[in-house]
Amino acid sequence: MDASMGAVGPWAGALLGQLGADVIKLESPQGDFIRNVMPTQGGLSSTYISMNVSKRGLVLDLKKPDERKEAQALIAGADVFLENFRPGVADRIGLGWEELSSSNPRLIYASASGFGWSGPLVTVGATDPHIQAFTGSTSVNGAPGAPRQRVRWYGHFDVNTSMCIVQGVLTALIERERTGKGRLVRITMVEAAMALQRVRVAEHLAGGHPRPMGSATTYLAPDRLFRALDGFVAVSVTSQHQWQGFCAAIERPELAEDPRFSTNAERVANRDALDALLDPVFASRSIGHWVRTMERNAVPVAKPSSFDDFRHHSHYRENGMLVDVAAPTRGQMTLSGTPWKFARNPGEVRRAPLPGEHSRDIRANGWGGVRPVGAGQ
């Protein structure tokens, strides 16, 4: 039972649904606030659609005692309950851990919040860009000397928190196989954000100085976007073997033995001198030239692509990395496929429900109701 809203909880429920769980999306008559976030498709937010795939939709008014009892009865038969209400709200509406676990001792209760359940920020709402700022991510993003930036793909920290929720839920389910008992699992966006930044935090605590460097990194060189003749190309050199291949690719073999650049530590220390040599080299040739040449020399390389580039790319399509799913309103949407591949019983992406679409069936049949199947259904 997924009673969460927005992105953090709903995407966790969608991932569990893709893994094979029967997931009921529980909403109030007012609904998940993200229903109205732009852009929309057929009057329903495309974000709502993408965050609620592989679920069934149920609307209940928990302010009404009889409908609240219906929700509690369904949860009594559930393996997992997801919520991301502000601390204290779930208890007030009869969906708190103590009450639900008393009627279902095997329940895995996953509760997500922005800042946690104690401390001065408990009552503060959290969104992705605020968590990025609060946890230090913006301190290392942007161009040197320019205003700080957040990761512009809105939702990056949200969906990372969702992954942490799924990990906690699956771990608690495994534990339940041994103990027979449910578990309260608490996840905060702050702690998920710190986990996402593990390398940068470790670097700082070891005496390093992570700072805004544009597309470059503090610990490798060269590792950045270079301006080619007709655009940009991303190149990374992560080993001495790749450095040898890189120097061959740019037709500057003497750089491989230059004492300023002979090791990664020297290249990082002499980054400015190295960039001054490399920038005009890359500017003289096309993206296609650099992609082919770097690939021939086993150097990691990519042309920065847009959504329109990769949605038609044969590699994405042949590997099921993208799927076309029927939208609940009209037409189709292209969405990412499942992030796992199994030899048998593969996960699948089923279309999101309309808000409350399966209410009648679920209220009549409970967990035994009809479950939609098929990625395109």
N, C-alpha and C positions, 0 to 999 in steps of 0.2 A: 504494500500500500504506500503510494507516494503522495504525501500531502504537502510537498514543498512547492515553492514558487520561484520564478526567475530562471536562473541558469544553474546555480551551484547544486541544488538538490535534484531538479528535474533531469539534468544530464546524467547524474548518477543512476537515477531510475531507468533512463533510456539505455544506459550501458548494461545494466542488469537484465533488462528486457532483451537486448541483443544477445546476451549469453544464454537466454532460454527461459528466464523467469516470466511468470504471468504477472504483469505489473498493472495495477489499477491507479490511474491518475485521479486523485480526489481533489475536487475544487468546490469552493462555495459558489452560490449563485452569482456573486460579483466576479468571481474567477481570478485566475492567475493574472497579476498585473501586466505580465509580459505579453499577454494576448494583443495588446494595443501598441506595442513597440514597432516603429517603422523599420523596414518596409513591410507592407502587408501583401498577401496573395489571396485574392477573393475575400477580402475583409478580415483575414486572420493573419496575425504576425508571422512572418517567415521564421523569426527566432523561436516563437512558440512551437511552430511545426517541427523545426529541426531539433529542439530540445526535448520533445515528447514523443519521438518515434518509439515503436515497439511497445505501446501501452494501450490499455482500454480506458475510456473516459467515464468518470462518474461525478455527478454534481449532487451534493447534499448540503442542506442548510444546518450547520451544527448549532445554530442558535435555537433550533427547534428540538426539544427533548427527544421526540420519537426518531428524528433523523440522526441525531447524535448517537442514539442507541444502535441504529443500523450500522453506522460507521464503526462503533466499538465492537459490534458482533462480527463484522467482516475482519477487523484487525485481530480478533480472538482466534481466527483461523489462518492468519498470515504467518509467514516465516520472518518477514522483515517489514519494518515501518520506517519511512523516511520523513523528516520534517526539518525545516529551517526557519521556524518562527523565532521571533526575538525571545530571549530567555524569559520564562514565566508564562508566555502566552499559551503553550500547549497544555500546561496544567490547568489554566483557567477555562479552557474549552473542553476539558475532559479527555484530552489525548496525551497526557503526560506519561512519563515512564512508569511511575509508581502504579498508577491506575491501570494502564494497559498490561503491564507485566504481571499484575496480580491475577488477571483473567487468562493470561497466556504466558506462562513461565518460560516457554521456549522462544519467546519473541526476541529478535535482534532489533533493537531500537537505535537507529542512527540519527543523531541530532547534530546539525551543522549550524554554526554561527560565524559572524565576522570576527569578533574579538574575544569570545569565550564567555564564561559564566561567573567570573569574579573580576574585580578590579574596576577602575574608574570609567572604563569605556563599555561596560556591559550593555548599556541601553542605547548605544550609538549604532545606527544602521551602517551597513558596509556594502560598498560596491567595488567592482574590480579596480577602477582607477584610484580610489581612495586607499585600498589595500596596497597597491603598488607604491604609492607615496609613503604610507605609514611604515612599510617594511623595508624601505631603502632601495627598492628597485629603480626608482627614478634617479637616484644619486649616481648611477653608472650608465644611464642612457642619454643619448644625444651626442651632438658634435662637441669637440673640445671648445670651451669658452662660450658655448651657446646656451640658451635656456634649457633646463632639464626637460626630458621627455619621458612619457610613459610608453609602454609597448602599445602601439596604436591599434593593434587588433583587439578590439574591445571584447573581453571575455576570456583572455588568456589565463588569468589567475583564477577566474571562476571555474573553468573546466579542469584546471589542475586540482582544485579542491574536490571536484567531483570524482576524479580518479582516486584521491585519498579516501573518500567515502566508500567507494567500491572495494578498495583494498581492506578497509576496516570491516566492512560487512562480510566479505568472503572469509576473512580470518576468524571472525566471530562464529560464522556458520560451521567452519571446520572444528573450532573449539567445542561447539554444541554437540557435535558427533561424539565427542569424548565425555563431556560432562552431562549432557542432556539439559543444560540450562541456557537460557538466553543471556543477553549481554547488552548493556547500554554502551554505545560507541559514540564518542563526542569528537567532532572535527571542527577546527577553526580555520578560517581563511588565512589568518596570520601565520599559523604554524605550517599550513600547506605552502604558503608563499615562502617561508623560510627554507622549507625543504627544496623548493624549486630553485632557490638561490644558493644551494649548499656550497658550490664551488667558490662563488664570490665571497660568501661569509667566511669560509675557511681561509681564503687568501687574505682577507682583512685581519682575521685573528692571528695569522702567522706573521703579521708585520707588513703585509703588502698594502698597496694603495689603489684599489679599484676606483676608476674614474671614467667619465665620459670619453670615449675614443671613437665616436662614429661607428663604423662597421668593424673596426679593429678590435683585438683582444689584448689584454695585458700580458699574457703568458706565451703567445706564439707570434712569430713573424717569419714570413708574411702570412697573414690570415685576415683578409678584408675584401671589400669590393674595390675593383680597379675600373677606371673609366677607359673603355676601349674606344675604337674609332666610331662605333655606332651605338654606344650604350654602355652598360656596366656588365662586369663578369665577376663572379665570386670565386676566389681561389684560397685554398688552405694548404699549408705545408706543416705537417704534424710529425715528421720524422726526418732523419738524415738521408734516408733513401729517397724520400720525396723531394728533399732539397736538391739532391743531385739531378733528379728528373726535372725539377722546376728550372734549374739553370740551363739544362739542355733545351727545354721547351722555349725559353726566351732567347736562345742562341747566345748566352753569355756564360760559357763554361768556366771562365776564369773566376767568377764570383763564388763558385763552390769552394775554392781554396783561399779566398780572401780572408785574412785573419779577423777582419771585422765581422764577417758573416759565416764563419766556418761551423759554428754551433748555434743552436737555437738561443742559448743564453746571450751569445754575442750579437745575434741578429736583433733580439729584443732590446739590448743595451744601445744598439746603433740603428734603431728603427728609422729615425729621421733621414739618416744618410742612405739607408737602403731604399726607402720610399722615393727619395729624390732620384735614384737611379732607375727605379721600376716604373714610375708614373709615365715618363715619355715613351718607354718601350711598349707598354700596354696601349697607350693612345695611338700608336702607329698602325695597329691591326684591328680587324673586326672581332666581334664576339665569337662568331663561328670559327674563325681561325684559332682563337685561344682555347675554345672548348675542345676542338679536335686535337690540338697540339698537346694540351695538358693531359687529355685522356690517353693519348699514345704514350706519354711518359709517366703514367700511373700517379698523376697529381689530382687530388680532389678538386673538382671544378663544376660550376653550374652557371647557367644563364638565369638571372632572377626572373621568375615567371609570375604572371598574373593568374587570377582564377580562370579567365577565359583561355589562357594558354594551356593550363594543365587539365581542365575539364574535358578536353578532347584528345589528350595525349594518350597514345597507344599503350604506354607502360602502365599508366594508372588504370586504364580500362581492362587490359588483359589480366591484371592482378586483382581486380575487384576492389581497388582502392576508392572508387567512386561508384555509386549506384543511383539509378533513376527510380524514384519512389513517387507513387501517386500522392498528390497533395490532397488533404481532406476537403479542400474547398473546390479546386478545379485544376486540371492539368497535371503536370509532373514537376518535381523538384529534383535537382541533382545534389546529392548529399555524400558525405564521406561514408565509406563502408565501415565494417567492424574493424577495430584496431587489433584483432587477433585472428589467426587462421588455425583451424583445427582439421586434423585428417578426417575425422568423422563428426557427424552432427554439428556442422559449422554454424556459427552465429549468423543472424540475419537481421536486416534492417526492415521493419514493417512500418507502414505509414502511420503518422500520428493520428489520434482521434480528433474529431471535433469536440469541443468542450462538452462533457457530459454525454457523448454519443452513445455510450453503452449503459447508461443509467438504468433503463428499464430492464435490460437483461440481467445486470448485476444484482439489482434489487430483488429480482424474482428468483435468480438461481445462484447468487453468491459466487464463490470461486469456481463453481461448476459451469459457469456461463460460457457462451461462445467466444473463442479466442481467435482474432484475425490471424491469418497466416499469409506468408509470401511477401517478398520485398516490394512487389509492385501493387499489393492489394490495398 
